[in-house]
Amino acid sequence: MEKMCRVPAYEGNEKYIFFSYCHQDNEAAFRLIEKLTEKGYRIWYDDGIRAGEDWPEVIARHLDACTVFLAFLTENAANSHNCRKEITFALEQKKQVVAVKDAPIQLSLGMQMQLSTSHMLFRYEYASDEEFLAKLSKANGFADCCGSGQDSPPEQKIYCIRAQANGDFKYIESDRFVIGRSETNADFIIKGNKTVSREHAIITRSGNTYYIKDNNSTNGTKVNGKRLDRGGYCLLKDGDTIYLSGEYLQFLLIR
């Protein structure tokens, strides 16, 4: 089965990173997209193209509007006509270009020339993902594309989770909020339903952006009736309904 990315492409008016990759490298590319999203970065990639849309026009529009262009370089990407066109367009638009080499590949002379003034990182040289992401976060423009990296952040909005059945609610007061039946590890505890996992779903917060992740639960998580992939993410909006194995919850803005 083809690897699917567990996070949606960013759509909004804030600064974001355009992620360029070759589809033959889905697994490695999506893993990096997911890790960057967990860190609060706003990422657009071609999952944001809807059926029937003109592919080149959508790509060009989002590339033109991005703050940072991230080229995920592999042997496949180096030989991809589409990836090379995206790099050329990004350079012509004078975007902040960051190139990430995922393996020690040899670039053609033409691509070396194109990327000679770009910020180049060699992912395979770092001992851990955390070390690599810490270095990547220092690249020009990255802080502007992070929900928690603004110089003058907007006032923090306060959300809560409320159970539809009995009205029980709890404010989300941390960047990691666990929903489940564990009385020791869950922030919002669901009692009396053994089909709910102990740590069934996790809400993560970055600034005023919230995601919910199915925590590899036994019976799954739905948002507004749509089932998440196991371990998958979904952006949360005010009023969304969360369904966990017979339990209906609401994500609500307090102020």
Secondary structure, DSSP 8 states (H G I E B T S, - for coil): -----SS----SSS--EEEE--GGGHHHHHHHHHHHHHTTB-EE-GGG--TTS-HHHHHHHHHHH-SEEEEEE-HHHHT-HHHHHHHHHHHHTT-EEEEEESS-----HHHHHHTTTSEEEEGGGSSSHHHHHHHHTTSTTTGGGBTT--SS------EEEEETTT--EEE--SSEEEEES-TTT-SEE--S-TTS-TT-EEEEEETTEEEEEE-S-SS--EETTEE--TT-EEE--TT-EEEETTEEEEEEE--
